[in-house]
């Protein structure tokens, strides 16, 4: 097939795609035509499809919904993450949240934690490091981490647990030595998450727009950071209500530094900047 043309995304194609993206993944792109066009153009090149019209025809076909939808989502989703991002939150977790949760538990207790937009794995592995360090000084404490994302591409990266050396620079040196393995080939400058840490994190694909998450465990801690900034107010409210329902009584919800939940009518109390605690049940 001929190379991809420089044809622009038409207003009608953009409208149709933006409505579809909002419905499927909650992301509001209605003012981001140039961004969407740039990201989807890469898919056209990869598929050797010459026009956006033909791409839309394929995407909305039965075959496209089965085979292309996940790749379109990968192209659209924003996956910015770092190890120990917003470190004050991890300090609060160990100094305040975990002792408060422990006070309501027995001498032996297990924390279920969820990284709800885990991207390439930096957040859940950071959480694993922090909880492992806490567990070392707390006999009887155990934990498990569920890490989910809508993008299969970033989940594959996360499961592999291999990172360039510069990606792990925010990890304190003592913790790097303990939880990261250097490549046997120094020229590659790669590190791998240690198997004992990887075993504490279970990765799975999950769309936060789904009506139900299919998660059996009540979570003591949920990290859902820098996600709702891409959503409109009704979508934000619907998601936070579902996350609230997944929290155990007294559980903690960690949001991004610019994400405020004041407009959402739920018994979530702000206990620190961008950190909320569940204090009651939602109104029916």
N, C-alpha and C positions, 0 to 999 in steps of 0.2 A: 504494500500500500504506500501511497505517496507520503512524504513527510507532513508533519502537522503544520497547518497554516497559521497565520498570525491573526486569524479571525477573532474578534472580540466576543465576549459573553454578552448576549443581548439582554435588555431589561427584563423581558418576559422569562428567559431562561434563568436569570439571576433570581427573579421573584419565586419561580417554581423551586429552585434549589434551596433558597433561604428558608422558605416555608417548610420544606422537607427536612432540612438540617435541624431546624428548631423543634420539629415534631419528634425526630428520632433521637437527638442527643441534647436538646435543650439550649444549644448555643445560638445566640442571636447575632447573625451576620448581616442584618438588613442594611447596615451602613458601611459594609466592608466589601464592596464589590471588587475592588482592585485586589485586595488580599485573597479573596476566594478564587478569583480568576487566576492569579499567579500560582496558587497551590494546586488547583485542579488541572492547570495546563501541564504540569509535570505528569499527571496521570494520563492525559491524552498522549503525550510523548511515549510513555511506557507501554501503552496499549496500541500505539500506532493508529489512533483515531484522529482524523483530520479536522473535525469541527466540534464545537461545544454542542451543537444540535444533535449530532450523532452520538456524542457521549451521553447526553440526557436521555436519548431514546434507549440506549443500552442500559443505563443506570435504572430506569424505571420499568424495564422489562422484567419478566419472571426470572430470566437468567441473571440479569444484572443485580436484582435484589438478593439472589442467592450467592453470587460470586464477587460482585464489585462493591457492595455496600460497606463491608468491613474496611476495604482499601480506601474508599472515599472518606470514611470517618478518620482513618489514620492520617490522611492528607489534611483534613480540616482541623483536627484536634491540636491544641497548644500543649506542649509537654515541657514546661520549664521547671526544673527541679535541681536541688543541690543536697549534698550531705550537710547535716546540721544547719539547715536553713531555719532562720529565726530561732537561734539557740536559746533565747530566754524561755521559749515554750518547753523545751526539754528540761531546763532547770526547774521550771514550775512543776512539771510532771513528777520529777523525782523528789523534790523538796516539799511539795504541797499535795498534789493529787494522789499519788500512790500512798502516802501515809494516811490520808483521809479515807481512801478506799479500804486500806488494811484495817482501819479502826472498826469498820463494820463487818469484817470477815473473821473467820477463825484463825487459828495458828497456822493452818495450812490452807492456802488459797491460790487460785489461778486467775490471772487477768487475761481477758480476751480483748485484744486491741485490733482496730481496723484502720488501715490506710486506704481511704476510699477513692483516691485518685493517685495511684502509686507511681504512675509514669514508668521511668526506667529503673526504679527500685531504690533510689537514694533515700527517700523518706522512710519506707519500711525497714530498710537495713539500719538506718540511723536509730530508729525506734528499737530495733533488735539489740543494737549495741548498748543503748541507754538502759534497757530493761535487763539485759544480761549483767551489766555492772551493778544495778540495783539488787538483782537476785543474789549476787555473790555475797552480799552482806545481810541477806534476809532469809535465813533457813525457813523452809516451808512455803516459799513463794515460787510460783511458776507462771509462765505466760505463753500465749500463742498469738501470732499476728496473721491476720487476713489482709492481703494486699490485692486490690482490684483496680482495673482500669478498663476503659472501653476499647483501647487500642491494642490490637494483637501484636503490632510491631514493637511497641515499648515493653509489653509483657515478655516477649521473647528475650529482649535485652536484659530485663530484670531477672528472669529465671536463670540466665547464663551467669549473671553476677560478675561480669568482667568489665573493668573500667580503666580508662587511661589514668596515669598517675596524677595528672593535674586535677582530675575530677575529685580525687579523694584528699586533696590538700586541706580542706576544712576539718577533716578528722584529726583530732589530736594525735601526736606521734605515738604516745604510749598505747592508744587504742588501735592505731594502724597496725602496730606490731602484734597485737593480740588477736585482731579480727580479720586482717587482710593478708593474703598470701601473694608474694611477689612472683612474677613470671620467671621461669628458669632461664629465659633469654633476656638479659638485661637491656638489650637494644630495643626491645618492644615496649618497655616502660608501661607494662600492664600489671594490674593487681586483680586478684579474685577474692570474692567473699569466702571466708573460711567455712567449711562444710557444717560445723556445729551451729553457726549463725544461720546459714541458709535453711537448715532443717526447722528453724523456728518460724519461718515465714512461708505461708501457703499463698501462691498467686493464682488468680482466676480472672477471667473476663467478666465484667459486669457493667451494664448500662444504668447509670443513676436515674435515668428517666423511666425505667421499668416500674410498673405498679407495685410490685413486691420484689424484694431482693433475694429471697430464698436462703436467708442466713438464719440458722437455728439459734446461734448463740446471742445472748444479750451482751452488748459490749460495755466494758468499763471505760474505754477510751476510744474515741473516733477522731482521726485526723482527716479533715476535708478542707484543705487549704488552697486558696486561690482557684476555686472552681466556680462559685456562684457569681463572681465578678463578670462572667461571660453570659449570665442568664438575666432575663427580665424579672421583675418583682414577683409575678405569679409563679414562675418556675422556681425561683429561689424559695418561696414560701412552701411550695409543695415538696421540694427536696428536703428542706430543713425539718419539716414535719415527719418525713419518713426516717431521717437520721435520728430524730428525737425518739421515735418509737423503737428504734434499734438499740438505744442506750438503756442500760440498767439504771434503776433509781440511784441517784447520786453520781452517775457517770459524767464524764467530761467530754466536751466537744471542742476541738481545736480548729479555729478558722484562720484564714490568711490575715495579714496585718491590716489590710484595708477593708475587711469584710465585717460589717456591723449588722447585728440581728435585732435592733431595736424595733423594727417595723413588723416583727413576727410575733404573734400573740401565743406564746408558749411559756410554760414555767421553766425557762432557761435563765439562770442568773449569771451575769458577767462577774467573774472572779478575778480576772486579770485581763490586760489588753488582748483581745481576740480569743479569749478562752471562756467557755461557758459551762455551767454545771446544771444538770437536770435536778430540779427540786420538787417536782410533783408530776401529776398526770395531765395530759392534754385535755382540753374541753372537747366534748363530743359535738 
